[in-house]
Amino acid sequence: MLQFARTVLAALVRSISARRFPLNETVVQTWYAIRVCTLPALAVSIPFGIILALQVGVLAQEVGAVAFTGAGNTLAVVRQASPIITALMLAGVAGSAICADLGSRKIREEIDAMEVMGLSVLERLVVPRTIAIIVVSVCLNGIVMFFTIMTTLSISVVLQDLPPGSYLASVTTLAQLSDLWLSLAKAAVFAIICAMVASYKGLNVAMGPTGVGEAVTSSVVTNFILLFAANFVISQVHTTFAGGPIG
């Protein structure tokens, strides 16, 4: 799969240098990913924000750190929750769609026909989907981040009677711009993993409709495992070199 990722990167560079980058297909795939991923991501982010606000608020009251509730909620959302929610939605919705699409083309022998005609499958099909997933992941990460933070703020102020001023003051005290860059970097890396796994599984599907279903299932499961592993590695590396609270 790593070799497949290198091949896709080479295809991207080749398509740009030869001025044959499939822009129209990229726009179509981007709009499709936005349509199918946005509402599910928001539907998950709001209840997640409610649970996070309640748990962090109770813990902060028990240890006497109520003044830092806002910082705890916000840093947890920015560094961990938002990229993870975005990645899971991409893997479960957009990634499965990519795998099913490429797998269906494979069993209908469209992939073989493109290769016979001398067309690059990676340049025409994989590259635009990869770029689309990366763009949607970064944008969707910001949207999920905003709605989750607003949910935690609302729950903390309305249900836990925290002053909005102190809540926001703790955020500005502990949060840094590097936290935002970390979140965006995670979203981009997760998107690359999602696109590579889905494309690889789709292009190597076993013949027959059953093979497509098995490839989609394998793609989603593999994506979930790799996404959580990548999140752990990135978080540990950031904590080691950058430090900070709630690493």
C-alpha positions in Angstrom: 0.0 0.0 0.0 2.9 2.3 0.7 4.2 1.6 -2.8 0.7 2.4 -4.1 0.8 5.7 -2.3 4.2 6.5 -3.9 2.8 5.6 -7.3 -0.2 7.9 -6.8 2.1 10.8 -5.8 4.2 10.2 -8.9 1.0 10.2 -11.0 0.0 13.6 -9.4 3.3 15.2 -10.2 3.2 13.8 -13.7 -0.3 15.0 -14.4 0.5 18.5 -13.2 3.8 18.7 -15.0 2.1 17.5 -18.2 -0.8 19.9 -17.8 -3.4 17.2 -17.9 -4.6 17.4 -14.3 -8.3 16.3 -14.2 -9.7 19.5 -12.7 -13.3 18.8 -13.7 -13.3 15.3 -12.1 -11.7 16.8 -9.0 -14.5 19.4 -8.6 -17.2 16.7 -9.1 -15.6 14.4 -6.5 -15.1 17.3 -4.1 -18.8 18.4 -4.3 -19.9 14.8 -3.9 -17.8 14.3 -0.7 -19.1 17.6 0.7 -22.7 16.5 0.1 -22.4 13.1 1.7 -20.1 13.9 4.6 -21.2 17.3 6.0 -24.5 16.4 7.6 -23.3 13.1 9.2 -20.2 14.9 10.6 -22.4 17.6 12.2 -24.8 15.0 13.5 -21.9 13.3 15.3 -20.1 16.5 16.4 -23.0 18.0 18.4 -23.8 15.0 20.7 -20.0 14.5 21.0 -19.6 18.1 22.2 -22.4 17.6 24.7 -20.8 14.5 26.2 -17.4 16.2 26.3 -18.7 19.3 28.0 -20.5 17.3 30.7 -17.5 15.0 31.4 -14.9 17.7 31.4 -17.2 20.0 33.5 -17.7 17.3 36.2 -14.0 16.4 36.3 -13.0 20.1 36.6 -15.4 20.6 39.5 -14.0 17.5 41.3 -10.4 18.7 41.0 -11.1 22.3 41.6 -10.1 23.5 38.1 -13.4 25.0 37.0 -11.6 28.1 35.6 -9.9 25.9 33.0 -13.0 24.1 31.8 -13.1 26.1 28.6 -9.5 25.4 27.8 -9.9 21.7 28.4 -13.0 21.5 26.2 -11.5 23.5 23.4 -8.1 21.9 23.3 -9.7 18.4 23.4 -11.9 19.4 20.4 -9.2 21.1 18.4 -6.4 18.5 18.9 -8.4 15.3 19.1 -12.1 15.2 18.6 -12.5 17.3 15.4 -9.9 15.5 13.3 -11.1 12.1 14.5 -14.8 12.9 13.7 -13.8 14.2 10.3 -11.7 11.1 9.6 -14.3 8.6 10.6 -16.9 10.3 8.5 -14.6 10.4 5.5 -13.6 6.7 6.0 -17.2 5.5 6.6 -18.9 7.6 3.9 -16.6 9.0 1.2 -14.0 6.2 1.5 -16.6 3.5 1.1 -18.0 5.3 -1.9 -14.6 5.6 -3.5 -13.9 1.9 -2.9 -17.3 0.8 -4.3 -17.0 3.0 -7.3 -13.5 1.8 -8.3 -14.4 -1.8 -7.4 -17.5 -1.6 -9.7 -15.4 -0.2 -12.5 -12.9 -3.0 -12.0 -15.4 -5.9 -12.2 -17.0 -4.2 -15.2 -13.6 -4.2 -16.8 -13.6 -0.4 -17.3 -10.2 -0.3 -15.6 -8.7 -2.8 -18.0 -10.3 -0.9 -21.0 -8.6 2.3 -19.8 -5.3 0.6 -19.5 -5.7 -0.9 -23.0 -6.4 2.6 -24.4 -3.2 3.9 -22.8 -5.0 6.0 -20.2 -3.5 6.3 -16.7 -6.0 4.9 -14.1 -4.2 6.7 -11.3 -4.2 10.1 -13.1 -7.9 9.9 -14.2 -9.5 8.2 -11.2 -7.3 8.1 -8.1 -5.6 11.5 -8.1 -8.8 13.6 -8.4 -10.5 11.6 -5.6 -7.4 11.9 -3.4 -7.2 15.7 -3.9 -11.0 16.0 -3.3 -10.8 14.1 0.0 -7.9 16.2 1.3 -9.7 19.5 0.5 -13.0 18.3 2.0 -11.2 16.9 5.1 -9.5 20.2 5.9 -12.7 22.3 5.3 -14.9 19.8 7.1 -12.5 19.7 10.1 -13.0 23.5 10.5 -16.8 23.2 10.4 -16.8 20.3 12.9 -14.4 22.2 15.1 -16.7 25.3 15.2 -19.9 23.4 15.9 -18.3 21.2 18.6 -16.7 24.2 20.4 -20.0 26.1 20.3 -21.8 23.1 21.7 -19.4 22.7 24.6 -19.6 26.4 25.3 -23.4 26.3 25.3 -23.6 23.3 27.6 -21.0 24.7 30.0 -22.8 28.1 30.2 -26.4 26.9 30.3 -26.3 23.6 32.3 -23.1 24.1 34.4 -23.6 27.9 35.1 -20.1 28.8 34.0 -19.5 32.5 33.2 -18.9 32.9 29.4 -16.1 35.4 30.1 -14.0 33.1 32.2 -14.7 30.2 29.8 -13.3 32.1 26.9 -10.5 33.6 29.0 -9.1 30.2 29.8 -9.2 29.3 26.1 -7.2 32.4 25.1 -4.7 31.7 27.9 -3.8 28.1 27.1 -4.7 27.6 23.4 -2.1 28.4 20.8 -2.0 28.8 17.0 0.0 25.6 16.8 -3.0 23.6 18.1 -5.0 24.7 15.0 -2.1 23.8 12.7 -1.9 20.4 14.4 -5.6 19.8 13.8 -5.4 20.8 10.1 -2.3 18.6 9.6 -4.1 15.7 11.2 -7.1 16.2 8.9 -4.9 16.2 5.8 -2.9 13.1 6.9 -6.1 11.3 7.7 -7.6 12.2 4.3 -4.5 10.8 2.5 -4.7 7.5 4.4 -8.5 7.3 3.7 -8.1 7.9 0.0 -5.1 5.5 -0.4 -6.8 2.6 1.5 -10.1 3.1 -0.3 -8.5 3.3 -3.8 -6.1 0.4 -3.2 -8.9 -1.8 -2.0 -11.2 -0.8 -4.9 -8.6 -1.4 -7.6 -7.6 -4.8 -6.2 -11.2 -6.1 -5.7 -12.0 -9.7 -6.3 -14.2 -10.3 -9.4 -18.0 -10.3 -8.7 -20.4 -8.2 -6.7 -19.5 -10.1 -3.5 -15.9 -9.0 -3.9 -17.0 -5.4 -4.0 -18.9 -5.7 -0.8 -15.9 -7.4 0.9 -13.5 -4.7 -0.4 -15.7 -1.9 1.0 -15.9 -3.6 4.4 -12.2 -4.2 4.4 -11.6 -0.6 3.4 -13.6 0.8 6.2 -12.1 -1.5 8.9 -8.6 -0.9 7.7 -9.2 2.9 7.6 -10.4 3.0 11.1 -7.4 1.0 12.5 -4.9 3.1 10.5 -6.6 6.4 11.4 -6.5 5.7 15.1 -2.9 4.5 14.9 -1.9 7.6 12.9 -3.7 9.9 15.4 -1.7 8.3 18.3 1.6 8.7 16.5 1.0 12.3 15.5 -0.2 13.2 19.0 2.8 11.6 20.6 5.2 13.3 18.2 3.6 16.7 18.8 3.6 16.2 22.5 7.3 15.2 22.4 8.5 18.1 20.4 5.9 20.8 21.2 4.6 19.9 24.6 1.7 21.9 26.0 -1.5 20.9 28.0 -3.6 18.1 26.9 -1.1 16.8 24.5 
